[in-house]
């Protein structure tokens, strides 16, 4: 997510985009937004599901013995802190548009089957129990558990070239989202999620996301795996996320496919973009958003899709 932890701030002054009627999120808000990141699994030992009882509940964990081979030994954290509400808006009825950037995602491309799997994941995610956990986080209205696919189409962008350096800055991500909304209109209840390929087309140069000196897999300063953020278009905030290719061990789960790792990113970023779209809604006293609190612990697959647990205030712990 891009509560990048630590927070990075970007001043964004953008041209106004077209919009159709949706819920308005902080229309008078200032044009300074936060980038919220999903941190990498630095030790390389992603913890797949363990210690989950028949209710599907996993307690918040901390390592007892970090010795290689013993990393599955956990105990309940002594100071698990619930999320608190800070007054900002959530996205009550969210939608997700997938923007697949580069020719490998398109029909006949090497990543096309992954793209269609990611779309299928999106289409079932909003109505399953793993998304439904976030309905406990609300503003003046509840979050609806509904299909995340909306009336706006996904985009396979084979026209606009990726940067030749492979470095996709936050400004570059915003420019790609702006191209989409210029053609299709802006829905302020939508998270526009940009998926990057592994390589710059026709080369072996890795594509990566960057925010200042911090980068995703493929870049020189691994600090995050994915992020969500927003930009001000002159009348409201446009929400988006970046899902870089999981080309390094710090952003992979051993034994998972590329699509499952990217579904993991999408699960994390989408739920956080819905519960804390502007960095002023639901997070804990340390600044962690809901998925941050359960990152890289208890990861699991269901029906072939990759997930991570979500923090639940109701049980004071991580829940599948």
HUHUFEN-V635051 format. One record per pair of residues at least 12 apart in sequence whose C-alpha atoms are under 6 Angstrom apart, sorted by sequence separation. I is the first residue (numbers start at 1). GAP is how many residues later the second one is. If there is no record, write none. Layout:
i: {I I}
gap: {GAP GAP}
This chain:
i: {62 206 228 61 62 132 228 61 227 61 62 227 294 60 61 226 60 226 127 12 126 127 291 126 127 11 126 290 126 10 268 294 9 123 225 8 217 4 217 3 4 2 3 4 2 3 166 1 2 1 2 1 166 168 169 166 167 168 169 228 166 169 264 263 264 260 260 193 198 191 192 193 194 195 196 197 191 193 194 195 196 89 106 188 92 93 92 96 95 96 95 95 99 102 103 98 99 100 101 102 97 96 99 94 95 96 97 98 99 100 101 94 96 91 114 19 18 19 18 91 40 90 39 40 90 38 39 90 37 38 38 37 38 37 36 36 88 88 35 86 87 86 85 85 84 83 84 83 84 31 83 44 46 42 27 41 40 40 16 15 16 12 14 1 2 1 2 1 82 50 47 49 46 47 48 49 47 48 49 48 60 59 60 59 58 58 57 56 1}
gap: {12 12 12 13 13 13 13 14 14 15 15 15 15 16 16 16 17 17 18 19 19 19 19 20 20 21 21 21 22 23 23 24 25 26 26 27 30 31 31 32 32 33 33 33 34 34 34 35 35 36 36 37 40 40 40 41 41 41 41 41 42 42 42 43 43 45 46 47 47 48 48 48 48 48 48 48 49 49 49 49 49 50 50 50 51 51 52 52 53 53 54 55 55 55 55 56 56 56 56 56 57 94 94 95 95 95 95 95 95 95 95 96 96 98 145 166 167 167 168 183 184 184 185 185 185 186 186 186 187 187 188 189 189 190 191 192 192 193 194 194 194 195 196 197 198 199 199 200 200 201 201 206 207 208 209 209 210 211 217 218 218 219 219 225 225 226 226 227 231 248 249 249 250 250 250 250 251 251 251 252 257 258 258 259 260 261 262 264 268}
